[in-house]
Every structure is written in structure tokens, then in C-alpha cells.
């Protein structure tokens, strides 16, 4: 029995990055031997075990063979005869197909170290094309390591292009796709994830609504970058620079989908794109079964982001409707995330990345003023039921009028 550290742990150590997750491969062992050593089995499809003390995963060396469509269409074979090289060749990228023993002696049959130095994301073997999920994985690694100068090798990009055209991407489950998308959006440069998907034709298949934004012009006065797709990437980039959570990043990606529906004769204006885009945002949300908080914020940002930009001009009544839409009294965090998404949208414009966004503090102040209305005095006056609701609304509107006047003074 020989045990090797494999994959990301080896890659990141060689890159000088922190090692978080460690994967182990066991060569020359049987299930019975693992159980005898106290390992606990967890793998249903192939033998994976948890270490009796550390709890880390140890997998028996295995080979795999394509047996159907999609991510799950594989037959695995694990036995003591499977070599380390045979186990490594089934992996996606050369930089993930390296192993080291307990003395840090490197096994690198597919030249992963050379590709690390060349800053290349290159597939290990033609079997790469058997798993459509790898298109998303490579795009995610491109987003993670773009800051180090990594790019996708041309021959790997070509395989990804073939996969995108083959129809195999449609076989991916929503759950598997979302897991990769969510992880990619939380990388340092999530806009690179979208760029790579677009370059290989996968964006057109997975998110045609986002792909349709490229080449759609906007008024240059507000959008010096002009292209709506380029703007979307810039907004995503700003969201990452400002360490925004996943909910905000997802909303940033989808906020302008309605502009893809504007007839060409109306370009570069996009009248009512906020409302037109809601059905598209809903479709993307449902396609990937995005978590509820991501879905809700994306729809709200899509509908109201221009309200955010015009916050200082809004009438108190419109401001109150906005606050009601977000239920700021019970869910203040969601409104805070809306403000963040609006600010990222304002900054995601060529040359305007550092401009101030006074709307943010103004909206926070408005929410605070509305929340400051006390209910108890109204109850003491005898208001109840629907009448109480109307009375609260009147008092909040009054508070917002006073707030707006004070802010304008």
C-alpha cells in the first residue's frame, strides 16, 4: 500500500499558495485492507474512505470509462493493480494531475509542473472531452489563477469548444452546474469565468441571456465602455474587488439582462429594460436552481437598480414603495446587499471605477428614517388592523419627507 497526496494540494504548494483541502490516493490496496486499518467507507460509486483520525478523504486508485451522457455517465474500476499514473490520467488538467509521497517526491507523468511554470491550463488527455462539467471547471480555474497570468491552452480551448457544440452541456444537472458557477463567482476574477465560457461557446448554451448582452450598445454618456456585455463583466469585477457575497455577485451578473431584448432600432437606449429583464432573470434562476436568497436579490436588483441610481431624485412616496418592496423592516440585510449591487453597477463603467456613490448613504438614511417610526403611539391612539397599516404608512411617509428635506438643505 502506497499513499500519495494528489491534485490541488500539490498544485497549490508548488504555486506557493495556501493549501486548504488535501486529497489522498491509495495505490495497491483493497477495500478490506482499508477497513482493517480503521478507515470508514463513504463512497457509493467508488471506494472512498475517511481517515480514522483526521477525517480526510482517501480514495483507492481507479480508472474510469465513459458509459453514458453527462457528468454521471462513467463506470469506475478500482483495484490494487491500478497504478498511480493510471489514476492521474483520468484527471482534468495537468496541473491537477501531480502527486507527491510523504517525502514530497513529485510524480508528474503529464508535465503539470512545466505547465505551472508556463502558466497554462492544459488538459491531461483526450478523455477530458468525456466530461462536460470540465468546461465549467477550467473556466473556474482560469478565474482563480488569472491574477498569476494563467490562460487556457489553445488545444484545451478547442476541446471545450467541441464540448459546447456537442450538446453534452445540456446533460449537466442544475445542481452540478450551480456548484461550479457559485464557486467561480467567488474567485478573485469571476469576470474571467464568463469570458472563458463565452470564448469556447459555452455561455451561449448555458446562459444565452448573458451571452446576448455582448455587442449591445448603451448611451456613451452613462456608459463609456458602451458594450453591455463588457459593462456586466466590469460590474462583476468590481463586486470581487469589493469582496461582495455570492448574492450580490449573482445579482450583478444578471442585473441588465433586459437590455438584450431591446430592438436594434431603439439602441442605444433601453426603455423599461428593468421590467423586461425580470422574466429572463427568473429563467436563469430556475435553470440553475439558484438558492432562494440569490434568486430574490437578483430579481429585486434587476427591477430596482435604476431607482438606486436615482435615489436622491426619488419622491418620498416612491422611496417608501422601494423600502416596502425590500421589506427593510424585517430584512435589512437584503436592502444593504441591494445598495452594494447598485454601487458595483455604478462603478463598473470605464474610467468611473473610483467615483463616489452618495446614493448608498442616502438610501441607508432613508431606511433608518422609515424604520424609526414607532408603532406603539399609533396603537395607543386606537389604530388596529388595516387602519393601523395605513397609519404606519402615513407616518413613514412623513418621516421620509422630513428626511429628504434635511438631506437637500
VEXDREN-2710 file (C-alpha; in Angstrom, 1 decimal):
% VEXDREN-2710
k/r/px/py/pz
1/UNK/0.0/0.0/0.0
2/UNK/1.3/3.4/-1.0
3/UNK/-0.3/6.7/-0.2
4/UNK/0.1/9.9/-2.2
5/UNK/-1.1/13.5/-1.8
6/UNK/-2.7/14.5/-5.2
7/UNK/-4.4/17.3/-7.1
8/UNK/-4.9/20.7/-5.7
9/UNK/-2.8/20.3/-2.6
10/UNK/0.3/19.5/-4.7
11/UNK/-0.6/22.3/-7.3
12/UNK/-1.0/25.0/-4.7
13/UNK/2.1/24.0/-2.7
14/UNK/4.1/24.4/-5.9
15/UNK/2.5/27.7/-6.6
16/UNK/3.3/28.9/-3.0
17/UNK/-0.4/29.3/-2.2
18/UNK/-2.1/28.2/1.0
19/UNK/-3.2/24.5/0.9
20/UNK/-6.7/24.1/2.2
21/UNK/-8.2/20.8/1.0
22/UNK/-6.0/17.7/0.8
23/UNK/-6.9/14.7/-1.4
24/UNK/-5.2/11.4/-1.0
25/UNK/-4.9/8.4/-3.3
26/UNK/-4.1/4.9/-2.1
27/UNK/-2.3/2.6/-4.6
28/UNK/-2.0/-1.1/-4.2
29/UNK/-4.7/-1.6/-1.5
30/UNK/-8.1/-3.3/-1.3
31/UNK/-11.3/-2.2/0.5
32/UNK/-10.7/-4.9/3.1
33/UNK/-7.2/-3.6/3.9
34/UNK/-8.6/0.0/4.3
35/UNK/-11.4/-1.2/6.6
36/UNK/-8.8/-3.3/8.7
37/UNK/-6.8/-0.1/9.2
38/UNK/-9.9/1.7/10.7
39/UNK/-10.9/3.8/7.6
40/UNK/-14.6/4.4/7.2
41/UNK/-16.2/3.9/3.8
42/UNK/-18.2/6.8/2.3
43/UNK/-18.1/6.4/-1.5
44/UNK/-21.2/4.9/-3.1
45/UNK/-19.9/4.8/-6.7
46/UNK/-16.2/4.1/-6.0
47/UNK/-14.2/3.3/-2.8
48/UNK/-13.6/6.5/-0.8
49/UNK/-12.7/6.3/2.9
50/UNK/-12.4/8.7/5.8
51/UNK/-9.2/8.6/7.8
52/UNK/-9.9/7.3/11.3
53/UNK/-8.2/10.3/13.0
54/UNK/-8.0/13.3/10.5
55/UNK/-11.3/12.6/8.8
56/UNK/-9.7/13.4/5.4
57/UNK/-10.7/11.5/2.3
58/UNK/-8.6/8.7/0.9
59/UNK/-9.6/7.2/-2.4
60/UNK/-8.4/3.9/-3.9
61/UNK/-6.6/4.4/-7.2
62/UNK/-9.1/4.0/-10.0
63/UNK/-9.7/4.2/-13.7
64/UNK/-12.9/5.4/-15.4
65/UNK/-14.7/4.7/-18.6
66/UNK/-17.4/6.8/-20.4
67/UNK/-20.7/4.8/-20.3
68/UNK/-23.4/7.5/-20.8
69/UNK/-24.2/11.2/-21.2
70/UNK/-23.3/13.9/-18.8
71/UNK/-21.3/14.1/-15.6
72/UNK/-22.7/10.8/-14.1
73/UNK/-22.1/8.7/-17.2
74/UNK/-19.0/6.9/-16.1
75/UNK/-18.0/3.4/-15.0
76/UNK/-15.2/3.3/-12.4
77/UNK/-12.8/0.5/-11.7
78/UNK/-10.7/0.4/-8.5
79/UNK/-8.3/-2.4/-7.7
80/UNK/-4.7/-2.9/-6.3
81/UNK/-3.5/-3.3/-9.9
82/UNK/-4.4/0.3/-10.9
83/UNK/-1.2/2.4/-11.0
84/UNK/-0.7/6.0/-9.8
85/UNK/-0.2/7.1/-13.5
86/UNK/-3.5/5.4/-14.5
87/UNK/-5.3/7.2/-11.7
88/UNK/-3.7/10.6/-12.6
89/UNK/-4.5/10.4/-16.3
90/UNK/-8.3/10.5/-15.7
91/UNK/-7.9/14.0/-14.1
92/UNK/-8.9/17.2/-15.9
93/UNK/-5.8/19.4/-16.1
94/UNK/-2.1/18.6/-16.0
95/UNK/-1.6/21.0/-13.0
96/UNK/-4.1/18.8/-11.1
97/UNK/-2.5/15.5/-12.2
98/UNK/0.5/15.6/-10.0
99/UNK/1.2/13.5/-6.8
100/UNK/3.7/13.5/-4.0
101/UNK/4.7/11.0/-1.4
102/UNK/5.3/11.7/2.3
103/UNK/8.9/12.9/1.4
104/UNK/7.4/15.4/-1.1
105/UNK/8.9/13.4/-4.0
106/UNK/6.9/14.5/-7.1
107/UNK/5.3/12.2/-9.5
108/UNK/4.4/14.2/-12.6
109/UNK/3.8/12.0/-15.6
110/UNK/1.8/14.6/-17.6
111/UNK/4.2/17.6/-17.1
112/UNK/2.0/19.6/-14.8
113/UNK/5.0/21.3/-13.3
114/UNK/6.1/22.5/-16.7
115/UNK/2.5/23.9/-17.3
116/UNK/2.6/25.6/-13.9
117/UNK/5.7/27.4/-14.9
118/UNK/4.3/28.3/-18.3
119/UNK/1.0/29.4/-16.6
120/UNK/-1.1/27.1/-18.8
121/UNK/-4.3/25.3/-18.1
122/UNK/-3.9/22.2/-20.3
123/UNK/-6.0/19.0/-20.4
124/UNK/-4.3/15.7/-19.4
125/UNK/-5.7/13.5/-22.2
126/UNK/-8.4/13.4/-24.9
127/UNK/-10.7/11.8/-22.2
128/UNK/-11.1/15.4/-20.9
129/UNK/-13.9/15.7/-23.5
130/UNK/-15.9/12.9/-21.9
131/UNK/-17.0/15.1/-19.0
132/UNK/-18.9/18.3/-19.9
133/UNK/-18.5/19.6/-16.3
134/UNK/-14.8/20.2/-17.1
135/UNK/-15.7/23.1/-19.3
136/UNK/-17.0/24.9/-16.2
137/UNK/-14.1/23.7/-14.1
138/UNK/-11.5/25.0/-16.5
139/UNK/-13.2/28.4/-16.7
140/UNK/-13.3/28.5/-12.9
141/UNK/-9.6/27.7/-12.6
142/UNK/-9.0/30.5/-15.2
143/UNK/-10.9/32.9/-12.9
144/UNK/-8.9/31.7/-9.9
145/UNK/-5.4/31.9/-11.4
146/UNK/-5.9/34.8/-13.9
147/UNK/-4.0/37.1/-11.4
148/UNK/-1.0/34.8/-11.7
149/UNK/-1.1/35.1/-15.5
150/UNK/-2.7/31.7/-16.3
151/UNK/-4.5/31.2/-19.6
152/UNK/-6.3/28.2/-21.2
153/UNK/-4.1/26.3/-23.6
154/UNK/-5.3/26.7/-27.2
155/UNK/-5.8/22.9/-27.7
156/UNK/-7.8/22.7/-24.5
157/UNK/-9.9/25.6/-25.6
158/UNK/-10.6/23.8/-28.8
159/UNK/-11.8/20.7/-26.9
160/UNK/-14.0/22.9/-24.7
161/UNK/-15.4/24.4/-27.9
162/UNK/-16.2/20.9/-29.2
163/UNK/-17.9/20.0/-26.0
164/UNK/-20.0/23.2/-26.1
165/UNK/-21.2/22.4/-29.6
166/UNK/-21.8/18.7/-28.9
167/UNK/-25.0/19.1/-26.8
168/UNK/-23.3/17.5/-23.8
169/UNK/-23.5/20.6/-21.7
170/UNK/-27.3/20.2/-21.7
171/UNK/-26.8/16.9/-19.8
172/UNK/-25.4/18.7/-16.8
173/UNK/-27.6/18.8/-13.8
174/UNK/-28.6/22.1/-12.3
175/UNK/-27.0/21.2/-9.0
176/UNK/-23.6/20.4/-10.5
177/UNK/-23.7/23.5/-12.7
178/UNK/-24.6/25.8/-9.9
179/UNK/-21.9/24.4/-7.6
180/UNK/-19.3/25.3/-10.2
181/UNK/-20.9/28.7/-11.1
182/UNK/-21.1/29.7/-7.4
183/UNK/-17.5/28.7/-6.7
184/UNK/-16.4/30.6/-9.9
185/UNK/-18.3/33.8/-8.9
186/UNK/-16.5/33.8/-5.6
187/UNK/-13.0/33.6/-7.2
188/UNK/-10.7/36.7/-7.4
189/UNK/-11.6/37.4/-11.0
190/UNK/-15.1/36.0/-11.7
191/UNK/-15.4/38.0/-14.9
192/UNK/-12.7/35.7/-16.4
193/UNK/-15.0/32.7/-15.8
194/UNK/-17.7/34.4/-18.0
195/UNK/-15.1/35.4/-20.6
196/UNK/-13.7/31.9/-21.0
197/UNK/-17.2/30.4/-21.2
198/UNK/-18.0/32.9/-23.9
199/UNK/-14.8/32.2/-25.8
200/UNK/-15.5/28.5/-26.0
201/UNK/-19.2/28.9/-26.9
202/UNK/-20.4/27.5/-23.5
203/UNK/-22.0/30.8/-22.4
204/UNK/-24.4/30.8/-25.4
205/UNK/-25.5/27.3/-24.3
206/UNK/-25.7/27.7/-20.5
207/UNK/-26.7/31.4/-20.2
208/UNK/-27.8/32.7/-23.6
209/UNK/-29.4/35.7/-21.8
210/UNK/-26.0/36.8/-20.6
211/UNK/-24.3/36.0/-23.9
212/UNK/-26.9/38.2/-25.8
213/UNK/-25.6/41.3/-24.0
214/UNK/-22.3/41.4/-25.9
215/UNK/-22.5/43.7/-28.8
216/UNK/-25.5/45.6/-27.4
217/UNK/-24.6/49.3/-27.1
218/UNK/-25.6/51.7/-24.3
219/UNK/-25.5/55.5/-24.2
220/UNK/-21.9/56.6/-24.0
221/UNK/-22.7/59.4/-21.6
222/UNK/-23.6/56.9/-18.9
223/UNK/-21.5/54.0/-20.2
224/UNK/-18.1/55.0/-21.6
225/UNK/-17.5/51.3/-22.2
226/UNK/-20.6/51.3/-24.4
227/UNK/-21.0/47.4/-24.8
228/UNK/-23.5/46.0/-22.3
229/UNK/-21.6/42.7/-22.0
230/UNK/-18.3/44.4/-21.3
231/UNK/-20.2/46.5/-18.6
232/UNK/-21.5/43.3/-17.0
233/UNK/-18.0/41.9/-16.7
234/UNK/-16.8/45.2/-15.2
235/UNK/-19.6/45.1/-12.6
236/UNK/-18.7/41.6/-11.7
237/UNK/-15.0/42.6/-11.4
238/UNK/-15.9/45.4/-9.1
239/UNK/-18.0/43.1/-6.9
240/UNK/-15.0/40.8/-6.5
241/UNK/-12.7/43.8/-5.8
242/UNK/-15.1/44.9/-3.0
243/UNK/-15.4/41.3/-1.6
244/UNK/-19.1/41.2/-2.1
245/UNK/-21.0/38.0/-1.1
246/UNK/-22.4/35.5/-3.7
247/UNK/-25.9/37.0/-3.6
248/UNK/-24.5/40.4/-4.8
249/UNK/-22.2/38.8/-7.4
250/UNK/-25.1/36.8/-8.9
251/UNK/-27.3/39.9/-9.0
252/UNK/-24.5/41.9/-10.7
253/UNK/-24.2/39.2/-13.4
254/UNK/-28.0/39.3/-14.2
255/UNK/-29.0/42.9/-13.5
256/UNK/-29.1/44.1/-17.1
257/UNK/-30.5/41.1/-18.9
258/UNK/-33.4/43.1/-20.2
259/UNK/-31.1/45.1/-22.4
260/UNK/-30.6/42.0/-24.5
261/UNK/-34.3/42.3/-25.5
262/UNK/-34.2/45.9/-26.8
263/UNK/-34.9/46.1/-30.6
264/UNK/-31.9/47.3/-32.5
265/UNK/-33.8/50.3/-33.8
266/UNK/-34.1/51.6/-30.2
267/UNK/-30.4/51.3/-29.4
268/UNK/-28.5/52.6/-27.5
269/UNK/-31.5/53.5/-25.3
270/UNK/-33.1/50.7/-23.2
271/UNK/-36.5/51.9/-22.1
272/UNK/-38.1/49.7/-19.3
273/UNK/-35.2/47.2/-19.5
274/UNK/-35.6/46.7/-15.8
275/UNK/-39.1/45.1/-16.2
276/UNK/-38.4/43.4/-19.4
277/UNK/-35.4/41.6/-17.8
278/UNK/-37.4/40.0/-15.0
279/UNK/-38.6/37.0/-17.0
280/UNK/-35.1/36.4/-18.1
281/UNK/-33.6/36.6/-14.6
282/UNK/-36.3/34.3/-13.4
283/UNK/-35.5/31.8/-16.2
284/UNK/-31.7/31.8/-15.3
285/UNK/-32.5/31.4/-11.6
286/UNK/-34.7/28.4/-12.3
287/UNK/-32.4/26.8/-14.8
288/UNK/-29.6/26.5/-12.2
289/UNK/-31.8/26.2/-9.1
290/UNK/-30.0/29.1/-7.5
291/UNK/-30.5/29.4/-3.8
292/UNK/-33.6/31.4/-2.7
293/UNK/-31.6/34.4/-1.4
294/UNK/-29.7/34.7/-4.7
295/UNK/-32.9/34.4/-6.7
296/UNK/-34.7/37.1/-4.7
297/UNK/-31.9/39.6/-4.7
298/UNK/-31.2/39.1/-8.5
299/UNK/-34.9/39.9/-9.3
300/UNK/-35.0/42.9/-6.9
301/UNK/-31.8/44.4/-8.3
302/UNK/-33.0/43.8/-11.8
303/UNK/-36.2/45.6/-11.2
304/UNK/-35.0/48.5/-9.0
305/UNK/-31.3/49.2/-9.7
306/UNK/-32.1/52.4/-11.6
307/UNK/-34.2/53.5/-8.6
308/UNK/-30.9/53.1/-6.6
309/UNK/-29.0/55.3/-9.0
310/UNK/-31.8/58.0/-8.9
311/UNK/-32.2/57.7/-5.2
312/UNK/-31.6/61.4/-4.5
313/UNK/-34.3/62.4/-7.0
314/UNK/-37.0/60.0/-5.9
315/UNK/-40.2/61.4/-4.4
316/UNK/-40.8/60.3/-0.7
317/UNK/-43.7/58.1/-1.9
318/UNK/-41.5/56.3/-4.4
319/UNK/-38.8/55.9/-1.8
320/UNK/-41.4/54.4/0.6
321/UNK/-42.5/51.9/-2.1
322/UNK/-38.9/50.9/-2.7
323/UNK/-38.3/50.3/1.0
324/UNK/-41.6/48.3/1.2
325/UNK/-40.5/46.1/-1.8
326/UNK/-37.4/45.1/0.1
327/UNK/-39.2/44.6/3.4
328/UNK/-36.5/46.6/5.1
329/UNK/-38.2/46.5/8.4
330/UNK/-37.7/42.7/8.8
331/UNK/-34.9/42.1/6.3
332/UNK/-32.4/45.0/6.5
333/UNK/-29.5/42.9/5.2
334/UNK/-31.2/42.3/1.8
335/UNK/-31.6/46.1/1.3
336/UNK/-27.9/46.5/2.2
337/UNK/-27.0/44.0/-0.5
338/UNK/-29.2/45.8/-3.0
339/UNK/-27.3/49.0/-2.2
340/UNK/-24.0/47.2/-2.7
341/UNK/-25.1/45.8/-6.1
342/UNK/-26.2/49.3/-7.2
343/UNK/-22.8/50.7/-6.2
344/UNK/-21.0/48.0/-8.1
345/UNK/-23.2/48.7/-11.2
346/UNK/-22.2/52.4/-10.9
347/UNK/-18.5/51.6/-10.6
348/UNK/-18.5/49.0/-13.4
349/UNK/-18.0/51.7/-16.1
350/UNK/-14.8/52.6/-17.9
351/UNK/-13.0/55.3/-16.1
352/UNK/-15.6/55.6/-13.3
353/UNK/-14.4/52.8/-11.1
354/UNK/-13.4/55.1/-8.2
355/UNK/-16.2/57.6/-8.3
356/UNK/-18.2/58.2/-5.2
357/UNK/-21.7/56.9/-4.8
358/UNK/-23.6/59.2/-2.4
359/UNK/-26.8/57.2/-3.1
360/UNK/-25.6/54.5/-0.8
361/UNK/-25.6/56.6/2.4
362/UNK/-28.8/58.4/1.3
363/UNK/-30.7/55.0/0.9
364/UNK/-29.3/53.8/4.2
365/UNK/-30.5/57.0/5.9
366/UNK/-34.0/56.7/4.3
367/UNK/-34.3/53.1/5.5
368/UNK/-33.3/54.2/9.0
369/UNK/-35.8/57.1/9.0
370/UNK/-38.6/54.7/7.9
371/UNK/-37.6/52.1/10.5
372/UNK/-37.6/54.8/13.2
373/UNK/-41.4/55.2/13.1
374/UNK/-42.7/53.9/16.4
375/UNK/-45.8/51.8/16.3
376/UNK/-46.8/52.0/20.0
377/UNK/-48.2/55.6/19.9
378/UNK/-50.4/54.5/17.0
379/UNK/-51.7/51.5/18.9
380/UNK/-52.4/53.8/21.9
381/UNK/-54.5/56.1/19.6
382/UNK/-56.7/53.0/18.9
383/UNK/-55.5/52.1/15.4
384/UNK/-55.7/48.4/14.5
385/UNK/-56.0/46.0/11.6
386/UNK/-55.8/47.6/8.1
387/UNK/-56.2/51.1/9.6
388/UNK/-53.0/50.6/11.7
389/UNK/-51.1/49.6/8.5
390/UNK/-52.3/52.8/6.8
391/UNK/-51.4/54.9/9.8
392/UNK/-47.9/53.4/9.9
393/UNK/-47.5/54.1/6.2
394/UNK/-48.5/57.7/6.6
395/UNK/-46.1/58.2/9.5
396/UNK/-43.2/56.6/7.5
397/UNK/-44.0/58.8/4.5
398/UNK/-44.0/61.9/6.8
399/UNK/-40.6/60.7/8.2
400/UNK/-39.2/60.3/4.6
401/UNK/-40.4/63.8/3.7
402/UNK/-38.6/65.3/6.7
403/UNK/-35.5/63.2/5.8
404/UNK/-35.5/64.3/2.2
405/UNK/-35.8/68.0/3.1
406/UNK/-33.0/67.7/5.7
407/UNK/-30.8/65.9/3.1
408/UNK/-31.5/68.6/0.5
409/UNK/-30.8/71.5/2.8
END
